[in-house]
Amino acid sequence: MEMKNCFEKIFNHAPQMSFFSPGRINLIGEHIDYNGGLVFPCAITIGTYALISKRDDSKVYAYSMNFEELGTIEFDLSNLDYDKHHNWCNYIKGVAKFLHEENNSINTGFNVVINGNIPNGSGLSSSASLELLCIEIFKALNNLEISSVDAAKLGKKVENQYIGVNSGIMDQFAISLGKKDNALLLNCETLDFEYFPLSLPQHKIVIMNTNKRRELADSKYNERRAECESALEKLQTKLEVKNLCEVKLTDLEAHKELLTDIEFIRARHVISENVRVKDASECFSNNDLEQFGKLLNASHKSLCEDYEVTGIELDTLVNSAQQEEGVIGARMTGAGFGGCSLAIVQNESVDRFIENVSKKYLDIIGYEASFHIAEVGDGPKQIEL
């Protein structure tokens, strides 16, 4: 209702259409999507909402309740060049630009109010959520036929080529192909995917937000990518592999002398994490939640020690979580250096878990973490007003 009132106050009429696009969590398989690996994400019911009314010209008037200080931003669909003054609206423009380049007619202007409940910088993929939301809006306004896979590819293209962030495909794919009560096993090299029922009647997925913005994430992310690319290039002088995730741990050990110490531990994380994702999918096939929890813990240890992307905030949350009664397993999720972690917690232990972990975090870090119960939901869609 607050969002609808906001729309009517700004545009002096009622919205005509409503849309939602989820965020995502990655259950396991971190920092391997750009190394050709397997990932195991799911869409969540936290996400980004839009209210729309059509215009009879080609202008877009956009307002975000998350960035109220920016006011209403205006641009025309006839000029889709990147403009830093257009701030978050560059995501809308990027989607429109690449749709236009694919010979789609997107001349219908619109008024839009956006409101997201994904914390910015949390690692739950607010940018991919917005990209897929924009695609859904343009599909509806212009009667476009775009498959979920093509929408994911388009979102990644916007992120990489228009916004300028060198991300992999996982975020957009997980959101675009989200399916209620299902996780997605995705091969980032081939884009082959498989759904796995994610039914946890006795447990909850608890998202733990450090409330630390990921200031270092972009620079360190690019650094890690470069280290992996260097390791792969050196290993390819001895091994016939296309990506790091094709390398076996035994082969990595056998050719250790080719790599610097840093390249070796980065590659070891990538290769071992890919194995953990395969093992995780088997856990779900065998309904072995206890073993899945052990894989979560091992994933965090590797991300901390070999990939070095955690930091004191994430480590404090995860280590505190792992010590609590009723916890199956816990690890960071997302790029790291702040952002979020997740824990699988028995239903009856959730309240006590949040109370205890919250207190430990506050005592050590000095400010509060926040906690969300993650429900696994569907991908982007038009919803009822």
Solvent accessible surface area in square Angstrom, and as a share of the most:
residue,aa,sasa,rsa
1,M,174,0.78
2,E,128,0.57
3,M,26,0.12
4,K,72,0.31
5,N,81,0.41
6,C,21,0.13
7,F,0,0.00
8,E,59,0.26
9,K,171,0.72
10,I,51,0.26
11,F,27,0.11
12,N,134,0.69
13,H,77,0.34
14,A,52,0.40
15,P,8,0.05
16,Q,104,0.46
17,M,29,0.13
18,S,8,0.05
19,F,0,0.00
20,F,17,0.07
21,S,0,0.00
22,P,0,0.00
23,G,0,0.00
24,R,10,0.04
25,I,0,0.00
26,N,0,0.00
27,L,1,0.00
28,I,0,0.00
29,G,1,0.01
30,E,5,0.02
31,H,11,0.05
32,I,0,0.00
33,D,23,0.12
34,Y,35,0.13
35,N,11,0.06
36,G,13,0.13
37,G,1,0.01
38,L,25,0.13
39,V,0,0.00
40,F,0,0.00
41,P,0,0.00
42,C,3,0.02
43,A,0,0.00
44,I,0,0.00
45,T,65,0.38
46,I,22,0.11
47,G,0,0.00
48,T,10,0.06
49,Y,71,0.27
50,A,0,0.00
51,L,13,0.06
52,I,0,0.00
53,S,1,0.01
54,K,104,0.44
55,R,70,0.25
56,D,150,0.78
57,D,54,0.28
58,S,36,0.23
59,K,68,0.29
60,V,0,0.00
61,Y,54,0.21
62,A,0,0.00
63,Y,29,0.11
64,S,3,0.02
65,M,28,0.13
66,N,62,0.32
67,F,63,0.26
68,E,98,0.44
69,E,139,0.62
70,L,67,0.33
71,G,25,0.24
72,T,61,0.36
73,I,16,0.08
74,E,80,0.36
75,F,11,0.05
76,D,36,0.19
77,L,16,0.08
78,S,98,0.63
79,N,89,0.46
80,L,19,0.10
81,D,95,0.49
82,Y,112,0.42
83,D,46,0.24
84,K,150,0.64
85,H,145,0.65
86,H,34,0.15
87,N,71,0.36
88,W,15,0.05
89,C,0,0.00
90,N,2,0.01
91,Y,36,0.14
92,I,3,0.02
93,K,4,0.01
94,G,0,0.00
95,V,0,0.00
96,A,0,0.00
97,K,59,0.25
98,F,12,0.05
99,L,0,0.00
100,H,111,0.50
101,E,94,0.42
102,E,97,0.43
103,N,144,0.74
104,N,35,0.18
105,S,73,0.47
106,I,5,0.03
107,N,108,0.56
108,T,37,0.22
109,G,0,0.00
110,F,2,0.01
111,N,6,0.03
112,V,1,0.00
113,V,0,0.00
114,I,7,0.04
115,N,44,0.22
116,G,17,0.16
117,N,83,0.42
118,I,11,0.06
119,P,40,0.25
120,N,65,0.33
121,G,18,0.17
122,S,3,0.02
123,G,6,0.06
124,L,0,0.00
125,S,13,0.08
126,S,36,0.23
127,S,34,0.22
128,A,1,0.00
129,S,0,0.00
130,L,17,0.09
131,E,0,0.00
132,L,3,0.01
133,L,0,0.00
134,C,1,0.01
135,I,1,0.00
136,E,33,0.15
137,I,4,0.02
138,F,1,0.00
139,K,49,0.21
140,A,33,0.25
141,L,9,0.05
142,N,24,0.12
143,N,137,0.70
144,L,23,0.11
145,E,173,0.78
146,I,29,0.15
147,S,61,0.39
148,S,52,0.33
149,V,43,0.25
150,D,74,0.39
151,A,6,0.05
152,A,0,0.00
153,K,95,0.40
154,L,8,0.04
155,G,0,0.00
156,K,59,0.25
157,K,65,0.27
158,V,0,0.00
159,E,10,0.04
160,N,36,0.18
161,Q,125,0.55
162,Y,22,0.09
163,I,41,0.21
164,G,58,0.55
165,V,56,0.32
166,N,74,0.38
167,S,23,0.15
168,G,9,0.08
169,I,11,0.06
170,M,9,0.04
171,D,32,0.17
172,Q,2,0.01
173,F,0,0.00
174,A,1,0.01
175,I,0,0.00
176,S,11,0.07
177,L,14,0.07
178,G,16,0.15
179,K,94,0.40
180,K,121,0.51
181,D,68,0.35
182,N,22,0.12
183,A,1,0.00
184,L,5,0.02
185,L,25,0.13
186,L,0,0.00
187,N,42,0.22
188,C,16,0.10
189,E,81,0.36
190,T,77,0.45
191,L,40,0.20
192,D,95,0.49
193,F,81,0.34
194,E,94,0.42
195,Y,67,0.26
196,F,22,0.09
197,P,100,0.63
198,L,8,0.04
199,S,82,0.53
200,L,33,0.17
201,P,98,0.62
202,Q,117,0.52
203,H,28,0.13
204,K,72,0.30
205,I,5,0.03
206,V,0,0.00
207,I,0,0.00
208,M,0,0.00
209,N,6,0.03
210,T,0,0.00
211,N,75,0.38
212,K,56,0.24
213,R,143,0.52
214,R,66,0.24
215,E,125,0.56
216,L,93,0.46
217,A,3,0.02
218,D,94,0.49
219,S,71,0.46
220,K,60,0.25
221,Y,34,0.13
222,N,76,0.39
223,E,74,0.33
224,R,10,0.04
225,R,38,0.14
226,A,56,0.43
227,E,31,0.14
228,C,1,0.01
229,E,99,0.45
230,S,38,0.24
231,A,0,0.00
232,L,32,0.16
233,E,125,0.56
234,K,70,0.30
235,L,0,0.00
236,Q,77,0.34
237,T,100,0.58
238,K,125,0.53
239,L,30,0.15
240,E,183,0.82
241,V,24,0.14
242,K,136,0.58
243,N,11,0.05
244,L,1,0.00
245,C,16,0.10
246,E,76,0.34
247,V,5,0.03
248,K,137,0.58
249,L,71,0.35
250,T,102,0.59
251,D,47,0.24
252,L,1,0.01
253,E,95,0.42
254,A,67,0.52
255,H,39,0.17
256,K,94,0.40
257,E,131,0.59
258,L,48,0.24
259,L,17,0.08
260,T,71,0.41
261,D,119,0.62
262,I,74,0.37
263,E,15,0.07
264,F,7,0.03
265,I,37,0.19
266,R,9,0.03
267,A,0,0.00
268,R,85,0.31
269,H,0,0.00
270,V,0,0.00
271,I,5,0.02
272,S,17,0.11
273,E,0,0.00
274,N,9,0.05
275,V,64,0.37
276,R,26,0.10
277,V,0,0.00
278,K,97,0.41
279,D,55,0.28
280,A,0,0.00
281,S,11,0.07
282,E,103,0.46
283,C,9,0.05
284,F,36,0.15
285,S,81,0.52
286,N,109,0.56
287,N,138,0.71
288,D,59,0.31
289,L,35,0.18
290,E,118,0.53
291,Q,72,0.32
292,F,2,0.01
293,G,0,0.00
294,K,115,0.49
295,L,14,0.07
296,L,0,0.00
297,N,50,0.26
298,A,40,0.31
299,S,0,0.00
300,H,8,0.04
301,K,124,0.52
302,S,12,0.08
303,L,0,0.00
304,C,43,0.26
305,E,97,0.44
306,D,15,0.08
307,Y,0,0.00
308,E,78,0.35
309,V,0,0.00
310,T,5,0.03
311,G,37,0.36
312,I,110,0.56
313,E,20,0.09
314,L,1,0.00
315,D,27,0.14
316,T,13,0.07
317,L,0,0.00
318,V,0,0.00
319,N,70,0.36
320,S,7,0.05
321,A,0,0.00
322,Q,64,0.29
323,Q,134,0.59
324,E,21,0.09
325,E,132,0.59
326,G,15,0.14
327,V,25,0.15
328,I,39,0.20
329,G,1,0.01
330,A,0,0.00
331,R,0,0.00
332,M,0,0.00
333,T,1,0.01
334,G,5,0.05
335,A,21,0.17
336,G,0,0.00
337,F,24,0.10
338,G,0,0.00
339,G,0,0.00
340,C,0,0.00
341,S,0,0.00
342,L,0,0.00
343,A,0,0.00
344,I,1,0.01
345,V,0,0.00
346,Q,62,0.28
347,N,54,0.28
348,E,136,0.61
349,S,4,0.02
350,V,15,0.09
351,D,118,0.61
352,R,106,0.39
353,F,2,0.01
354,I,46,0.24
355,E,121,0.54
356,N,50,0.25
357,V,0,0.00
358,S,29,0.19
359,K,132,0.56
360,K,69,0.29
361,Y,0,0.00
362,L,73,0.36
363,D,100,0.52
364,I,107,0.54
365,I,31,0.16
366,G,57,0.55
367,Y,86,0.33
368,E,108,0.48
369,A,10,0.08
370,S,37,0.24
371,F,37,0.16
372,H,54,0.24
373,I,62,0.32
374,A,8,0.06
375,E,91,0.41
376,V,11,0.07
377,G,4,0.04
378,D,57,0.29
379,G,8,0.08
380,P,22,0.14
381,K,86,0.36
382,Q,93,0.41
383,I,53,0.27
384,E,165,0.74
385,L,110,0.55
